[in-house]
Amino acid sequence: MHFLTDLKAELRPMVRLAWPLVLAEMGWVFMGIVDTMMVGRVSAAAIGAVSLGSMLFYTVAIFGTGLMLGLDTLVSRSFGAGDINDCHRSLLNGVYLGLAATPALMGIVWLEGPLLRRLGIHPAVLREAIPFLQALNWSTIPLLLYSAFRRYLQAMNLVKPVLFALISANVVNAVGDWALIYGHWGARAMGAEGSAWATVAARAYMAAVLLGYIFYHDRRCQTGLQTTPLAPDGARMRRLFGLGLPAAMQIALEIGVFAVVTALIGRLNPASLAAHQIAMNVVTFTYMVPLGISAAAAVRVGQALGRRDPRAAGHSGWTAIALGAGFMTLAGIALVAGPRLIVRVFTPDPAVMKLGVTLLAVGAMFQLFDGVQTVSTGALRGAGDTRTPMVTHLIAYWGVGLPVGAFLCFRLGWGVAGLWAGLCLALILIGIVLGTAWRRKVREMAEEAQAAG
């Protein structure tokens, strides 16, 4: 009864914070879908170039955005404690950290161009992929700035500007695609490269919108942002780096294992690769909901700890986990109930349809656990623990899921379903471990509060 009472009390503020973040995450996915649809009218090589170039860019850039995740912990705790000036200092040093990381990240992406020439990529794809990647590289700076501004705002419960920025940025991106891919309004038709420049413009726009809102909010509420000392704070930057690095590595490990699985499926046959891509689009879409709830969990947990209220922090985490698990359970039921209808949206090909239905069945099995692990990661981040998710993802994905999946695929002849079974096993393990880790963290926070008081 106490749990239900606490759940009811926490549910409304959690949902109010989470729903704009969920829609914002979906906005990221939609932007990529629009890019693919636009370049799809140019050529198959352009689609391949965008897919390949985006994967290579995000494998590196996600590290930089991951470093900004430490702001969830520091800003939310300061806000919960009522110390707005400390929020400002964390934001400023988060920006400094992002700017310091940018040259290294851009340098790595720049080196990927020559590397592509040595990988035996089809010449038609290569001609489009290298200009696309080099243009997209210039979005690194606005992407990291946007990440820092977003983390700062959402940790202070200011989430609607984030949603507005992403929705309107989709319009900027679509208009830019139309002009630069096809050569409208006097622009030169650049194909896949035009899509990259449209993305650069959209990300610069997002960063500018959030920065403008930050200054607007400061003037309206007199928060003292403009009096914040501009000198870098080495200790705070090290704290941000210490929190952000494991989070960045955890995301990179997750993206990396799916990239490897995609490469392995590419060794099978076109139908398997197509079915994998369709199923990935579907489960990525459902994943956006717990991902947005995860960000809200990090904020609510951090704010409660800033108020020195570990009991409320525990309730926030469990409420968020219940929300994420509930939605993903419904998503799993939907994947089981209508897999053919879902796959048919993408293709009528019978071979792809058959494999796609199988993969969606596997996907349905891990939906609940994916929701639990994603939201638990956010709750743990709000409590200052970013290492446990990193280690768990490393062991479960790379030590268990990938080897088991490869064995089932290539040794036992399960094909693409074998690799997905390995991923399913990994996600089940991660969900169980991180759910247990959050339970242990709640107990530790309660014990620390008792010892202190």
CORFEN-V18387 format. One line per field, one symbol per residue. burial: 1 if it has 16 or more other ideal C-beta (glycine too) atoms within 10 Angstrom, else 0. A space follows every 50 residues. Layout:
BEGIN
burial->???
END
This chain:
BEGIN
burial->00000100010001001111111111100111011101100100111111 11110111111111111111111111111100010111111111111100 11001101100110010000100011111111111111111111111111 11111111101111110011011101111111000000011111111111 11111110110011001100001010010000000110111011111111 11110110011101100100111111111111100111111111111111 11111100110111111111111110110011011000100110011010 01101111111111111111111111111111111111110110111000 11011101100001111111111111111110111011001100100000 000
END
